Each structure stands twice: as C-alpha cells, then as structure tokens.
C-alpha cells in the first residue's frame, strides 16, 4: 500500500499545485493530511500565493483517498468546503499497521497505549521528524508551506514498511526509515 503524508498547507496555492503533481505522479492509495489546510494563521503573514479556495478545490479532487485531521487553523467553514471529514484525532489501521493521527497542538486528545510498530503521525510544528522511539515510529512530514527549524517544504511517502521524507521541490529523499 502506498501512502502520502503531508501537513500544514496553509492556503499556499503554489505549494499545493506542486503537491498535486506529486500525488498525480505517485498515485498513493491513501493520503494522510495532518491539518491546517486553507488558513495561513496570523504568525505566518500573507504570502503572495495565498489562495485558500484554490487549495480547497485541489484537495477536493483527492477527497476519496484523504484521511484528514483538523488543525488549529482549520475552521467550521473550511470543513463545510472540504469534501472529506476532519476529526480532531484518528486511530486507523492501514495494511495491518496502526496509526494515530493528530495535528499536534492539543495533547489533551485521547492517546491510546502504543504498541511496538505503531505510527504516531502529526503536523503543527512545521519541523520534520522521522524516527523510532520506544518501538513506535514518529512522523511529522514538516510543512508544505512554511517550514521551520531550517527545514525545506517536505512530505512523507510510505510504501509497506519503508518510509521516506522527500523535498517538495524536487522529490529528493531527505530521510528514510524501515520499520
């Protein structure tokens, strides 16, 4: 099973168009999105390519494959326009792998006891993480729009038990992990 994981698009149409090119090329079975789809947030400023409705229209093309969680910048209006549901938190199983999905701004969400092999997938910080800790794989794909911590716009590709974090601009592999 092929899965693409991305987060924190924040209404940037240029970056969303590039991500759509990746989606069309890679053709993942599932797309996991960790929140902050349309609104840019007050700390990020308004970039020249800010087009939240354009981003929503592109995302809706992939709605049948998207598993999404709500970010701290996502509103009820965003939810009404998106053609996929947003939950604060999701625990799913894909191809026999358990995954906990959340944005990352609210740690009061119900976290279950983790078992080795679980994937904990979040966004919010705009800082990428790909590591194994206490038997669980921690994934933060970084931000498509406003990367932080010296990182570049990135996303994660997962095929079976192989995970790669890739640069959005040219799909170069930045980190990888087998679990």
Order of alpha helices (4+ residues) and beta strands (2+ residues): beta-alpha-beta-alpha-beta-alpha-beta-beta-beta-beta-beta-beta-beta-beta-beta
